[in-house]
Amino acid sequence: MKRNIFLAIAVTALMVASTIAQAADVSFSGQIRPRFNLDQDASDGTKTSKTFSSRVRLNAKANVNANTEVFLQLQSVGTWGVAGAQTLGTRVSAGGGAGAKGQASDNLADVGFHQAYLTLKNFAGMGVDAKIGRQEIILDGHRLFGNTGWTDGAETKDAIRLTHAGGNHAINYVYIEASNVAGVGQTNNDKGSVHVVHTKTQGVLGGTLSGYFTATNDAATDTTGSNEENWYTVGARQAGNIGGIDYRVEYYHQLGEAGNRATASGFGITNAAGADRDANMVGVRLGKKIGSGSVTLWYDRLSGTDDDDQSSGDWGAFDTMYDTGHKFYGFQDFYLARNGGGTGFFGLQDIALKTKMSPRAGWTLKADVHHFRTATDLSGSDADGIITSIADGATRVNGAMDSDLGTEVDLTVVHKYDANTKIVAGYSHYFTTHTFGQVNCGAAGNGGTCGSNNNDDSDWAYVMVDTKF
């Protein structure tokens, strides 16, 4: 009897909520995305890890009036069977133990706002839309600003975004609150922040031309008031289609202060006035549709630090900022460190071939091959001074290194199960090298234990169900 009463109350509450939502022009949507992972790193001394992870989202969008919208997105992420302050997300039973050890964890607090912002259209009659609050900042192809959607938690910013669009032009200004050195009432009154000006012009060379200017105030390492970093990124991106060829060309240059990053690297870089950034990134992609599939060639180069930087007191490693690196640098994610640490700060070259085909309706097969090299020539004379400064044959680097970081093969199968659900399975294999084993290892990397013998290949596989409603 009580069960029926509770059920009736729940149904009534749902009907009332739906009526209120309709009256206020509120719509709901969401996502549930469980994923099973198998991961074997590049050290033969570790076992294959097996994990289930998941993401659950519930979205609410309210059209308050003709000029105001509100978007709220609740999110819960976690790893099955794991609970705790750092890895919330699932109920876990230890089993077999006395007292609390044998009970399910029932004190989880893993739900929070992934996004929560309001949009003011035609703000103050200036022809500008203002989006204010926690939000995903995605610009163009996720190169410098993306949401890292592959990860369970994804990435959002506390930000203000102003957008003006007219004709074939658009301009964005974004303010991001990046870091706060000492919290509320910080001792140096310094807050880390990023300012972004992004422009887009359509109809250029069969596509769209984008321009970038970012100004970063990095106060994260500023504890004395004398080590604050102010640096800038300037660049452009052109993407489109000419003569049936899809293409993308982009270039970015970074300048400004590098703070103590150069001196703390151990590369022998000294500069009494503080090291300057002098880094760049270039990317080129060419693609062609063939039947139901496509073939794409691309080349990315992120500059690294070399002997010229050592002698001039500069820092040459390109900072990928808030990119979605999983989209670009191989699915095993060895090179996601935005500061270039995944390659020992020697930069990255990615020579890739990507293929895609659809053998039948609802099925897509993808095969990608990446060959990775350092941007700094380690076997030539570009890094002799740096290698001498940090040489350690037993752990991280020695004179036997060359530029070959290895090759990765990524295979993916996507099945559109129905209108709301897709099932994705993937397998990746990384063919490691001596250099990979030296620079991408230990606590700071994903390649297992450091040392010249750390050259065991790496494997990773997953199965994921993604349902959106």
C-alpha positions in Angstrom: 0.0 0.0 0.0 2.7 2.5 1.0 4.6 1.5 -2.2 1.6 2.5 -4.3 1.2 5.8 -2.5 4.9 6.7 -3.0 4.6 5.8 -6.7 1.5 8.0 -7.0 3.3 10.9 -5.3 6.3 10.5 -7.6 4.2 10.5 -10.8 2.2 13.5 -9.6 5.5 15.4 -8.9 6.8 14.6 -12.3 3.6 15.8 -14.0 3.7 19.1 -12.0 7.3 19.6 -12.9 6.6 19.0 -16.6 3.7 21.5 -16.5 5.9 24.2 -14.9 8.7 23.5 -17.4 6.3 23.9 -20.3 4.9 27.2 -18.9 8.4 28.6 -18.4 9.8 27.2 -21.7 12.3 24.9 -20.0 13.7 21.9 -21.8 15.6 19.0 -20.4 18.2 16.7 -21.9 21.1 14.6 -20.7 23.7 11.9 -21.3 24.9 8.6 -19.8 28.2 7.3 -21.0 29.8 4.2 -19.4 33.2 3.1 -20.7 35.3 0.0 -20.1 39.1 0.4 -20.4 42.0 -2.0 -20.7 45.4 -0.3 -20.4 48.9 -1.8 -20.6 51.6 0.9 -20.3 55.1 0.8 -21.8 56.8 -0.9 -18.9 56.9 -4.7 -18.8 57.0 -4.5 -15.0 53.4 -3.5 -14.7 50.1 -5.4 -15.1 47.3 -4.5 -17.4 44.7 -2.3 -15.7 41.0 -2.8 -16.1 38.6 0.0 -15.2 35.0 1.0 -15.8 34.4 4.7 -15.8 31.2 6.7 -16.4 29.8 10.1 -17.1 26.2 11.1 -16.3 24.7 14.5 -17.2 21.4 16.2 -16.8 20.8 19.5 -18.7 18.2 22.2 -18.2 17.8 25.1 -20.6 15.4 27.9 -19.8 14.3 30.6 -22.3 13.5 33.2 -19.7 12.4 35.8 -22.2 13.4 37.0 -25.7 16.7 38.4 -24.4 17.8 36.0 -21.6 18.6 32.3 -21.6 19.9 30.1 -18.7 21.7 26.8 -19.1 22.5 24.4 -16.2 24.4 21.1 -16.6 24.7 18.8 -13.7 27.5 16.1 -14.0 28.6 13.1 -12.1 31.8 11.2 -13.1 33.6 8.3 -11.5 35.3 5.0 -11.7 33.3 1.9 -10.8 34.2 0.4 -7.4 36.2 3.5 -6.4 35.1 6.1 -3.8 37.0 8.7 -1.9 37.8 12.4 -1.7 39.8 12.4 -4.9 37.8 9.8 -7.0 34.2 10.2 -6.2 31.6 8.5 -8.3 30.4 5.0 -7.3 29.1 3.1 -4.4 31.6 0.5 -3.3 31.5 -2.4 -0.9 34.7 -3.7 0.5 33.1 -6.9 1.7 34.3 -9.4 4.2 35.5 -6.8 6.7 34.3 -5.8 10.1 32.2 -2.8 10.7 32.2 -0.1 8.0 34.6 -2.1 5.8 31.8 -4.5 4.9 29.2 -1.8 4.1 28.4 0.0 0.9 29.6 3.6 0.7 26.6 5.8 1.1 28.1 9.2 1.6 28.9 10.2 -1.9 28.9 13.9 -3.0 29.9 13.6 -6.6 27.3 15.7 -8.4 28.1 19.3 -9.3 27.6 21.9 -12.0 29.7 21.2 -15.0 28.2 24.3 -16.7 26.0 27.0 -15.3 25.7 30.2 -17.3 23.3 32.8 -18.6 23.2 34.4 -22.0 22.1 38.0 -22.5 21.2 38.6 -26.1 22.0 42.0 -27.7 23.5 43.1 -24.4 22.7 46.7 -23.7 21.6 47.2 -27.3 25.2 46.9 -28.5 24.7 43.9 -30.9 26.7 41.7 -28.6 25.6 38.4 -26.9 27.1 38.0 -23.4 27.5 34.5 -22.0 28.4 34.7 -18.3 29.3 31.9 -15.9 30.9 28.4 -16.0 31.0 27.2 -19.6 32.9 25.2 -22.1 35.1 27.4 -24.3 35.5 25.8 -27.7 37.1 27.7 -30.6 37.4 26.4 -34.1 38.9 22.8 -34.1 39.8 22.6 -30.4 43.4 23.5 -31.2 44.0 26.0 -28.4 40.6 26.0 -26.7 38.5 22.8 -26.4 36.4 20.9 -23.9 38.5 17.7 -23.8 35.2 15.9 -24.2 36.8 12.4 -24.4 37.7 12.6 -20.7 34.9 11.8 -18.3 35.0 15.2 -16.5 35.7 17.3 -19.6 36.8 20.9 -19.1 35.0 24.1 -18.4 36.0 27.6 -17.5 34.7 30.3 -15.2 34.4 32.9 -18.0 32.7 35.8 -19.7 32.3 35.5 -23.5 31.1 38.4 -25.7 30.2 37.6 -29.3 29.3 40.0 -32.1 28.3 38.5 -35.5 27.2 40.2 -38.7 27.3 39.2 -42.3 30.3 36.9 -42.8 32.2 38.2 -39.8 32.2 37.3 -36.1 34.4 38.5 -33.2 34.7 36.9 -29.8 36.2 38.3 -26.6 36.7 35.8 -23.8 37.8 36.5 -20.2 38.8 33.4 -18.3 39.5 33.4 -14.5 42.4 31.0 -14.6 43.9 30.8 -11.1 43.9 32.6 -7.8 47.2 32.4 -6.0 46.2 32.4 -2.4 42.4 32.2 -2.6 40.2 35.0 -1.3 42.4 37.8 0.0 45.5 36.4 -1.7 48.7 38.0 -0.4 49.9 39.4 -3.7 46.4 40.5 -5.0 47.3 38.6 -8.2 44.8 36.4 -10.1 45.7 34.3 -13.0 43.7 35.2 -16.1 43.5 34.7 -19.8 42.1 37.2 -22.3 41.2 36.0 -25.8 40.3 37.9 -29.0 39.1 35.5 -31.7 37.8 36.6 -35.1 36.2 34.6 -37.9 35.6 35.6 -41.6 33.7 33.2 -43.8 34.1 32.9 -47.6 37.9 33.0 -47.7 39.5 30.4 -50.0 36.5 28.2 -49.8 36.3 28.3 -46.1 36.8 30.3 -42.9 39.8 32.4 -41.7 40.2 32.8 -38.0 42.6 35.0 -36.1 43.8 34.7 -32.5 45.3 36.9 -29.8 45.6 35.7 -26.3 47.1 37.3 -23.2 47.9 35.1 -20.3 48.7 36.3 -16.8 50.0 33.1 -15.0 50.1 33.8 -11.3 50.2 30.1 -10.3 53.9 30.2 -9.6 54.0 33.7 -8.2 54.4 33.4 -4.5 56.7 36.4 -3.9 55.4 38.9 -6.5 58.5 38.7 -8.6 57.9 35.5 -10.7 54.6 36.3 -12.4 54.4 35.3 -16.1 52.8 37.5 -18.7 52.8 35.9 -22.2 51.0 36.0 -25.5 49.9 33.8 -28.4 49.3 35.3 -31.8 48.2 33.2 -34.8 45.7 32.3 -37.5 43.8 29.3 -38.8 42.4 28.8 -42.4 40.2 25.8 -43.1 37.9 25.0 -46.0 37.5 23.0 -49.2 39.1 23.7 -52.6 38.6 21.5 -55.6 37.2 18.7 -53.5 40.2 18.7 -51.1 39.5 19.5 -47.4 42.3 21.5 -45.9 43.5 23.2 -42.8 46.5 25.4 -42.2 47.3 27.1 -39.0 50.2 28.9 -37.3 50.7 30.3 -33.8 53.6 32.1 -32.2 54.2 32.6 -28.4 56.2 35.3 -26.8 56.5 37.0 -23.4 57.8 35.8 -20.1 58.5 32.1 -19.1 59.1 32.7 -15.4 61.1 30.0 -13.7 60.1 27.3 -16.1 63.4 27.5 -18.0 65.6 27.7 -15.0 63.7 24.9 -13.2 64.0 22.6 -16.3 67.6 21.6 -15.5 68.5 22.5 -19.1 71.3 24.9 -18.0 69.3 28.0 -19.1 70.2 31.0 -17.1 68.9 34.6 -17.6 69.1 37.2 -14.8 66.2 39.1 -16.4 64.0 36.0 -16.7 63.7 33.7 -19.6 61.6 34.8 -22.6 59.1 32.6 -24.5 59.9 32.0 -28.1 57.8 29.1 -29.3 55.6 28.3 -32.3 53.2 25.7 -33.7 52.3 24.9 -37.3 49.6 22.4 -38.5 48.7 21.3 -42.0 45.9 18.9 -43.0 44.7 17.6 -46.4 41.8 15.3 -46.8 39.8 13.7 -49.6 36.4 12.0 -49.5 36.5 8.7 -51.3 33.1 7.0 -51.7 31.6 6.5 -48.2 34.9 7.2 -46.5 37.9 9.6 -46.5 41.7 9.7 -46.4 43.5 12.5 -44.5 47.2 13.4 -44.2 48.4 15.8 -41.7 51.6 17.3 -40.1 51.8 19.1 -36.8 55.0 20.6 -35.3 55.2 22.0 -31.8 58.5 23.7 -31.2 60.8 22.5 -28.4 63.8 23.9 -26.5 67.2 23.6 -28.1 70.8 24.8 -27.6 70.1 28.2 -29.1 67.5 28.7 -26.3 70.0 27.6 -23.7 72.6 30.1 -24.9 70.2 33.0 -25.3 68.3 32.3 -22.1 64.9 31.6 -23.8 62.2 28.9 -23.5 61.2 27.3 -26.8 58.6 24.7 -25.8 55.1 25.5 -27.2 52.2 25.7 -24.7 49.1 24.0 -26.2 47.0 26.0 -23.7 43.5 24.5 -23.3 43.4 22.3 -26.4 41.7 18.9 -26.8 44.9 17.1 -27.3 43.2 13.7 -27.6 41.8 14.8 -30.9 45.3 15.5 -32.3 48.2 13.6 -30.8 47.1 10.0 -30.7 44.4 8.3 -28.6 46.8 6.9 -26.0 47.3 10.5 -24.8 51.1 10.4 -24.1 51.5 14.0 -25.2 48.7 15.9 -23.5 51.0 17.9 -21.1 50.3 21.5 -22.2 53.8 22.6 -21.3 55.5 20.1 -23.5 56.6 17.8 -20.7 55.5 14.6 -22.5 58.4 15.0 -24.9 61.0 16.2 -22.3 60.3 19.8 -23.6 62.0 18.9 -26.9 58.8 19.6 -28.9 56.7 17.3 -31.0 56.3 16.4 -34.7 53.3 14.3 -35.6 53.1 12.8 -39.1 49.7 11.2 -39.4 47.6 9.2 -41.9 43.9 8.9 -41.1 41.3 6.8 -42.9 37.6 6.4 -42.4 35.0 4.2 -44.2 31.4 3.1 -43.7 30.9 -0.5 -44.9 27.2 -0.4 -44.2 24.6 1.9 -42.8 25.1 2.7 -39.1 28.7 1.5 -39.0 32.0 3.5 -39.3 35.5 2.1 -39.3 38.5 4.3 -38.6 42.3 3.6 -38.8 44.9 6.2 -37.8 48.7 6.0 -37.9 50.9 8.6 -36.1 54.6 8.8 -36.3 56.0 11.0 -33.5 59.4 12.7 -33.4 60.9 15.5 -31.3 61.0 18.9 -32.9 64.5 19.4 -31.6 67.1 17.3 -33.4 68.5 15.1 -30.7 70.8 13.1 -32.9 72.3 16.2 -34.5 73.9 19.2 -32.8 70.7 21.0 -31.8 70.7 19.7 -28.2 74.2 18.7 -27.4 74.5 21.4 -24.7 71.1 20.5 -23.1 71.8 16.8 -23.1 75.2 17.4 -21.4 73.4 19.5 -18.8 70.9 16.9 -17.9 72.6 13.6 -18.9 71.7 10.7 -16.7 72.1 7.3 -18.3 70.3 5.5 -15.5 67.1 7.5 -15.5 65.9 10.0 -18.0 68.3 11.0 -20.7 71.7 10.2 -22.2 73.7 10.8 -25.3 72.2 7.8 -27.2 68.9 9.5 -27.7 67.6 10.4 -31.1 64.5 12.2 -32.4 62.3 9.1 -32.9 59.5 9.0 -30.3 57.7 6.0 -31.8 54.6 5.1 -33.8 51.0 4.7 -32.7 48.2 2.9 -34.5 44.6 3.7 -33.5 41.6 1.5 -34.6 38.0 2.6 -34.0 34.6 1.1 -34.7 31.5 3.2 -34.3 28.0 1.7 -34.4 24.9 3.9 -34.4 22.7 1.6 -32.3 19.7 3.9 -32.6 18.8 7.6 -32.9 20.1 8.3 -29.3 22.8 5.7 -28.7 26.1 4.9 -30.3 28.5 2.1 -29.3 32.2 2.8 -29.8 35.1 0.3 -29.5 38.8 1.0 -30.0 42.2 -0.5 -29.8 45.6 1.3 -29.9 49.1 0.0 -30.0 52.2 2.2 -29.4 55.5 1.1 -30.8 58.0 2.7 -28.4 61.6 3.7 -28.8 64.6 4.3 -26.7 63.9 8.1 -26.6 60.3 7.5 -25.6 61.4 5.4 -22.7 63.7 8.2 -21.6 61.5 11.3 -21.7 58.0 9.9 -21.2 58.1 7.9 -18.0 57.8 7.9 -14.3 55.4 9.9 -12.2 55.3 12.7 -14.8 54.5 10.5 -17.7 52.5 7.4 -18.8 55.3 5.2 -20.0 56.2 3.2 -16.9 59.6 3.2 -15.2 62.3 5.5 -16.5 65.5 4.2 -18.1 66.9 3.0 -21.4 65.3 -0.4 -21.0 61.8 1.0 -20.8 60.9 0.2 -24.4 58.1 -2.3 -24.0 55.2 -1.4 -26.3 51.9 0.0 -25.0 48.4 -1.3 -25.6 45.0 0.2 -24.8 41.5 -0.9 -25.7 38.0 0.3 -24.7 34.3 -0.2 -25.3 31.9 2.7 -24.7 28.2 3.3 -24.8 27.1 6.9 -25.3 23.4 7.7 -25.0 22.0 11.2 -25.2 18.4 12.2 -24.7 
